[in-house]
């Protein structure tokens, strides 16, 4: 064991989890929200060695074998980022390392939000000081944990239903052995008595469908107009979207946007739509070049334009570019819809069935709890390239994610008890009222072959 650095971390713990909760139970007054970080090792596994912040504040550089032994001898699980990968790096086998994983805490506190699954990525997402080396990364884990628990402490007081929902999930995930359950409950001002809540209350905590809105079928909608888009209008819209950029203008992009407008001219012959075949090199800015006239046409004619791409990755890339057109997330949710095949979307019925298996697989409560948090925050229920964190399947097991989507093609449609709240059916109806629909060629061609309208 080699001590490479000694730092003063300050008092980042309110005592051990066990001692703190023992003190809370002895206090007859109502508990107050508090940050209760576990007094345990904070560990980062680098490429050649592990860096550990001891409870004393000292930082040790250990071999992977030494770090593994330190974890086994510790009274509490370690504080890490991505427990599964950390365990593999330390040679602890394929089973997930039981740990206070800050990624799990991030997914619970900030569901459907992006972060890179590293200490640096977490620090960036939370506006914390950025670590410069592995020693800093180990310290950053403590700061990340504190910052996330602080967000729970500072929940808006009027939102009591939201707080109680978090409390119920934390209790349920505690039955699955989630190490963060007790610190989360403390941050929410909930006394942990050690008694298990009634099983019916725990099941209710996972009933996300009770909190989801129902979609509505609208009556007859007016046919969109047929006004053309002028090259000047396309160039002006392109300039609006690029207004925040400091880079120099690209004449090729302006020419591309102006040329594409011909595709939106009114048809001279019925059933023979206008089309433009355009080609431009890499770096010209084709995406915004065709988004500009498409969005102008949608605004002028109160209609919907479908933008079809080759892959799901390109769909997400195009969606990111549309932040320039709709910087407000709520407006973008109304104006832009992503359409994919059914196998990409979260299925409420499959989730309910997974909950039914939880009695025989209580460890699944942790993963299902994190999914439940995401379901109530997601934009559209897309688990494949949407706002479902790409690192969560790696942590929870990709088999579970497949279980929660319609990968088997067994949808029972209107016979499903959750049909009125189905994410897939909701997105189909939202697409009829959107300005821009981002689809892929496979979905568009399939609907065309079946004789159904894209809208």
C-alpha positions in Angstrom: 0.0 0.0 0.0 1.4 3.4 -1.0 0.0 6.6 0.3 0.3 9.2 -2.5 -1.6 12.1 -1.1 -3.4 13.3 2.1 -6.2 15.7 1.8 -8.7 17.4 4.1 -12.1 16.5 2.8 -14.0 18.0 5.6 -16.9 16.4 7.4 -18.7 14.8 4.5 -20.6 12.2 6.6 -23.1 12.6 9.4 -21.8 9.4 10.9 -22.4 5.9 9.6 -25.8 5.0 8.2 -26.5 2.7 11.1 -25.5 5.2 13.8 -27.4 8.1 12.2 -30.6 6.1 11.9 -30.3 4.8 15.4 -30.1 8.4 16.6 -33.0 9.4 14.4 -35.2 6.6 15.9 -34.3 7.8 19.4 -35.5 11.3 18.6 -39.2 11.7 19.3 -39.6 14.8 17.2 -40.4 14.6 13.4 -37.2 14.0 11.4 -35.9 16.8 9.2 -34.3 16.3 5.8 -30.6 15.9 6.0 -27.6 14.9 3.9 -26.3 11.7 5.3 -23.4 10.4 3.3 -22.2 6.9 4.2 -18.9 6.8 6.0 -17.1 4.5 3.7 -14.4 4.2 1.1 -14.7 6.2 -2.2 -13.0 4.2 -4.9 -12.0 4.8 -8.5 -10.4 2.0 -10.5 -8.0 3.5 -13.0 -6.3 1.7 -15.9 -3.5 0.3 -13.7 -4.3 1.0 -10.1 -7.2 1.9 -7.8 -7.4 5.2 -5.9 -9.2 5.2 -2.6 -10.3 8.0 -0.3 -10.3 6.6 3.2 -12.8 7.8 5.8 -10.0 9.8 7.4 -9.6 11.8 4.2 -6.4 10.3 3.1 -6.0 9.0 -0.5 -4.3 5.7 -1.2 -3.1 4.3 -4.5 -3.7 0.5 -4.3 -3.2 -2.4 -6.6 -6.5 -4.0 -7.8 -5.9 -6.9 -5.5 -5.3 -4.6 -2.5 -8.4 -2.6 -3.4 -10.5 -5.7 -3.6 -9.3 -6.8 -0.1 -10.1 -3.3 1.3 -13.6 -3.6 0.0 -14.1 -7.0 1.5 -12.8 -5.8 4.9 -14.9 -2.6 4.9 -18.0 -2.4 7.1 -20.0 -0.6 4.4 -20.1 -1.0 0.6 -17.7 1.4 -1.2 -18.7 4.6 -3.0 -18.1 4.1 -6.7 -19.1 5.1 -10.2 -20.5 2.2 -12.2 -20.3 -0.7 -9.8 -20.4 -3.5 -12.4 -17.4 -2.1 -14.4 -15.6 -1.3 -11.2 -16.0 -4.9 -9.9 -14.8 -6.3 -13.2 -11.7 -4.0 -13.2 -10.9 -5.2 -9.6 -11.2 -8.8 -10.6 -14.3 -9.4 -8.4 -16.1 -11.5 -11.0 -19.1 -10.9 -13.2 -21.6 -10.4 -10.4 -22.4 -6.7 -9.7 -20.4 -5.2 -6.9 -22.6 -4.1 -4.1 -21.8 -0.5 -3.7 -23.1 3.1 -3.2 -23.1 3.7 -7.0 -23.4 7.4 -7.7 -24.8 6.6 -11.2 -27.7 4.8 -9.6 -28.3 7.8 -7.3 -28.1 10.2 -10.4 -30.7 8.0 -12.2 -33.0 8.2 -9.2 -32.6 12.0 -8.5 -32.3 13.2 -12.1 -34.1 10.6 -14.3 -34.1 11.0 -18.1 -31.2 13.5 -17.9 -27.9 13.0 -19.7 -24.5 12.5 -18.1 -21.4 10.6 -19.1 -21.0 7.6 -16.8 -17.8 8.8 -15.3 -16.8 10.9 -12.3 -15.9 13.7 -14.8 -19.2 13.4 -16.6 -21.2 13.5 -13.3 -19.3 16.5 -12.1 -20.1 18.3 -15.4 -23.8 17.4 -15.2 -24.0 18.8 -11.6 -21.8 21.9 -12.2 -19.2 20.7 -9.7 -15.4 21.2 -9.9 -14.0 19.0 -12.6 -11.5 16.3 -11.6 -8.0 16.5 -13.2 -6.7 13.1 -12.2 -7.8 9.8 -10.6 -7.3 11.2 -7.1 -9.6 14.1 -7.9 -12.1 11.7 -9.3 -12.3 9.7 -6.1 -12.9 13.0 -4.2 -15.5 13.9 -6.8 -17.6 10.9 -6.0 -18.2 12.3 -2.5 -19.1 15.7 -3.9 -21.5 14.1 -6.4 -23.2 12.1 -3.7 -23.6 15.2 -1.5 -24.9 17.3 -4.4 -27.5 14.7 -5.4 -28.8 14.2 -1.9 -28.9 18.0 -1.5 -31.3 18.2 -4.4 -33.6 15.8 -2.6 -33.3 17.8 0.6 -34.3 21.0 -1.4 -37.4 19.5 -3.1 -40.2 22.1 -3.4 -42.3 21.9 -0.3 -45.7 22.1 -2.1 -44.9 19.0 -4.2 -45.8 16.6 -1.4 -47.2 13.9 -3.7 -43.9 13.8 -5.5 -42.0 13.5 -2.3 -44.2 10.7 -1.1 -43.7 8.9 -4.4 -40.0 9.0 -4.0 -40.3 7.8 -0.4 -42.4 4.8 -1.5 -39.9 3.9 -4.2 -36.9 4.2 -1.8 -38.6 1.9 0.7 -39.4 -0.7 -2.1 -35.8 -0.5 -3.5 -34.5 -1.0 0.1 -36.1 -4.4 0.1 -34.0 -5.2 -3.0 -30.9 -4.2 -1.0 -30.3 -0.8 -2.5 -27.5 0.8 -0.4 -28.7 4.4 -1.2 -32.2 3.8 0.2 -31.4 5.0 3.8 -29.5 8.2 2.8 -32.3 8.9 0.2 -35.0 8.5 2.9 -33.0 10.8 5.2 -32.7 13.4 2.6 -36.5 13.2 2.0 -37.1 13.8 5.7 -38.4 10.2 6.2 -37.5 8.3 9.4 -36.2 4.8 8.7 -37.6 2.7 11.4 -36.4 -0.6 10.1 -39.9 -1.9 9.7 -41.0 -2.9 6.2 -44.0 -1.0 4.8 -47.0 -3.0 3.9 -46.5 -5.0 0.7 -49.5 -3.3 -0.9 -47.9 0.1 -0.3 -44.7 -1.0 -1.9 -46.6 -2.3 -5.0 -48.4 1.0 -5.2 -45.0 2.8 -5.4 -44.3 1.1 -8.8 -47.7 1.9 -10.3 -46.4 4.5 -12.7 -49.4 4.1 -15.0 -51.6 5.8 -12.4 -49.6 9.0 -12.9 -49.4 9.0 -16.7 -51.8 11.1 -18.8 -54.1 9.4 -21.2 -53.9 10.2 -24.9 -57.0 11.5 -26.8 -58.3 10.9 -30.2 -59.3 14.2 -31.8 -62.1 14.6 -34.2 -61.7 15.8 -37.8 -58.6 18.0 -38.3 -58.5 20.5 -41.0 -56.4 19.7 -44.1 -53.1 21.7 -44.1 -52.6 24.5 -46.6 -50.5 24.4 -49.7 -48.5 27.6 -49.6 -45.0 27.4 -51.1 -41.7 28.3 -49.3 -39.6 30.9 -50.9 -35.8 30.7 -51.0 -35.6 33.9 -48.9 -37.9 32.5 -46.2 -35.7 29.4 -46.0 -32.5 31.5 -45.7 -34.1 33.7 -43.0 -35.1 30.6 -41.0 -31.7 29.2 -41.3 -30.2 32.4 -40.1 -32.5 32.3 -37.1 -31.3 28.8 -36.1 -27.7 29.8 -36.5 -28.0 33.1 -34.7 -26.3 31.7 -31.6 -23.3 30.3 -33.5 -20.1 32.4 -33.7 -18.7 30.5 -36.7 -18.6 32.1 -40.1 -21.5 31.7 -42.6 -21.4 28.8 -45.1 -22.7 29.8 -48.5 -23.1 26.2 -49.5 -25.6 25.6 -46.6 -27.6 28.7 -47.7 -27.7 27.5 -51.3 -28.8 24.0 -50.1 -31.6 25.4 -48.0 -32.8 27.6 -50.9 -32.7 24.8 -53.4 -34.7 22.4 -51.2 -37.6 24.8 -51.2 -38.7 23.5 -54.6 -39.9 20.3 -52.9 -42.6 22.3 -51.1 -44.1 23.9 -54.3 -47.8 23.0 -54.9 -48.4 20.0 -57.0 -49.4 20.5 -60.7 -50.7 17.0 -61.1 -52.7 15.0 -58.5 -50.8 12.2 -56.8 -47.5 13.4 -58.3 -45.7 15.3 -55.5 -42.8 17.6 -56.0 -39.4 16.2 -55.1 -35.8 17.4 -55.1 -32.8 15.2 -55.3 -29.9 17.1 -53.7 -26.3 16.2 -52.8 -23.8 18.0 -50.7 -20.5 17.1 -49.2 -19.6 16.5 -45.5 -19.6 19.7 -43.5 -21.9 21.7 -45.6 -24.7 21.6 -43.0 -27.3 19.5 -44.8 -29.4 18.8 -41.7 -30.3 22.4 -40.9 -30.4 23.1 -44.7 -33.5 21.0 -45.1 -35.0 21.6 -41.6 -35.2 25.4 -42.4 -37.6 25.1 -45.4 -39.5 22.2 -43.8 -40.2 24.1 -40.6 -41.3 27.2 -42.6 -43.8 25.1 -44.6 -45.2 23.5 -41.4 -45.7 26.9 -39.8 -47.2 28.5 -42.9 -49.6 25.7 -43.7 -50.4 24.4 -40.2 -49.3 21.0 -41.3 -46.7 18.3 -40.5 -43.5 17.4 -42.3 -42.0 14.0 -41.8 -38.2 13.9 -41.9 -37.0 10.3 -42.7 -33.5 9.1 -41.8 -31.6 5.9 -42.4 -30.7 4.9 -38.8 -32.0 5.5 -35.2 -28.7 7.3 -34.4 -29.4 9.8 -37.2 -32.9 10.3 -35.8 -31.4 11.3 -32.4 -28.8 13.5 -34.1 -31.5 15.3 -36.0 -33.5 15.7 -32.8 -30.5 17.3 -31.1 -30.1 19.8 -34.0 -33.8 20.8 -33.5 -32.9 22.4 -30.2 -31.8 25.4 -32.3 -35.3 25.7 -33.6 -37.1 25.0 -30.4 -34.8 25.8 -27.4 -37.7 25.5 -24.9 -38.1 21.8 -24.0 -41.8 22.0 -23.5 -42.4 23.7 -26.8 -40.1 21.2 -28.5 -42.1 18.3 -27.0 -45.2 19.7 -28.6 -43.7 20.5 -32.0 -41.3 17.6 -32.6 -42.1 13.9 -32.4 -39.7 10.9 -33.0 -41.4 7.9 -34.5 -39.8 4.4 -34.4 -40.8 0.8 -34.4 -42.7 -0.6 -31.4 -39.7 -2.6 -30.2 -38.0 0.7 -29.2 -40.6 1.8 -26.7 -41.3 1.0 -23.0 -44.3 -1.3 -22.5 -46.4 -0.7 -19.4 -47.9 -4.2 -19.5 -44.5 -5.8 -19.6 -43.4 -3.6 -16.7 -46.5 -4.7 -14.7 -45.6 -8.3 -15.4 -42.0 -7.7 -14.3 -43.3 -6.3 -11.1 -45.3 -9.6 -10.5 -42.0 -11.5 -10.6 -40.4 -9.3 -8.0 -41.5 -11.4 -5.1 -39.3 -14.2 -6.3 -36.6 -11.8 -7.5 -36.5 -9.1 -4.9 -33.1 -7.8 -6.2 -35.0 -6.6 -9.3 -36.6 -3.9 -7.2 -33.5 -1.7 -7.6 -33.6 -1.8 -11.4 -37.4 -1.5 -11.6 -37.3 1.4 -9.2 -34.9 3.3 -11.4 -37.0 2.5 -14.5 -40.1 3.7 -12.6 -38.4 7.1 -12.0 -37.5 7.3 -15.7 -41.0 6.5 -16.9 -42.4 9.5 -15.1 -39.8 11.9 -16.5 -39.3 10.5 -20.1 -40.3 12.6 -23.1 -41.6 9.7 -25.2 -40.8 6.3 -23.6 -38.0 5.6 -26.1 -35.6 3.1 -24.5 -33.4 2.7 -27.5 -31.6 6.0 -28.2 -34.1 8.2 -26.4 -33.6 9.7 -23.0 -33.2 6.4 -21.3 -29.5 6.5 -20.2 -27.4 4.3 -22.4 -25.4 3.1 -19.4 -28.4 1.9 -17.4 -28.9 -1.4 -19.4 -25.2 -2.2 -18.7 -25.8 -1.7 -15.0 -29.2 -3.4 -14.7 -28.7 -6.2 -17.3 -29.7 -5.8 -20.9 -32.1 -8.7 -20.6 -34.4 -6.7 -18.3 -34.5 -3.8 -20.8 -35.6 -6.2 -23.6 -38.3 -7.6 -21.3 -39.7 -4.1 -20.9 -40.1 -3.3 -24.6 -42.3 -4.8 -27.3 -39.5 -6.9 -28.8 -41.6 -10.1 -29.1 -44.3 -8.4 -31.1 -47.0 -9.6 -28.7 -48.9 -6.3 -28.2 -52.6 -6.8 -27.6 -53.4 -3.2 -28.5 -56.9 -2.1 -27.3 -57.2 -5.2 -25.1 -54.3 -3.9 -23.0 -55.4 -2.3 -19.7 -52.8 0.4 -20.3 -53.7 1.1 -23.9 -55.0 4.6 -23.1 -51.6 5.5 -21.6 -49.4 3.6 -24.0 -46.3 5.5 -25.1 -46.5 4.1 -28.6 -50.1 5.1 -29.1 -49.4 8.5 -27.5 -46.6 9.2 -29.9 -48.7 8.2 -32.9 -51.4 10.7 -32.0 -48.9 13.4 -31.1 -47.3 13.0 -34.5 -50.6 14.1 -36.1 -50.4 17.4 -34.4 -46.6 18.0 -34.5 -44.8 20.3 -36.8 -41.9 18.0 -37.5 -41.9 14.2 -37.2 -38.5 12.4 -37.2 -38.9 8.9 -38.6 -36.7 6.3 -40.2 -36.9 4.8 -43.7 -38.0 1.4 -42.4 -41.0 2.8 -40.5 -42.1 5.1 -43.4 -41.8 2.3 -46.0 -43.6 -0.2 -43.8 -46.5 2.2 -43.3 -46.5 3.0 -47.1 -46.6 -0.7 -47.9 -49.5 -1.3 -45.5 -51.3 1.6 -47.1 -51.4 3.8 -44.0 -50.7 7.5 -43.9 -47.5 8.6 -42.2 -49.6 11.0 -40.1 
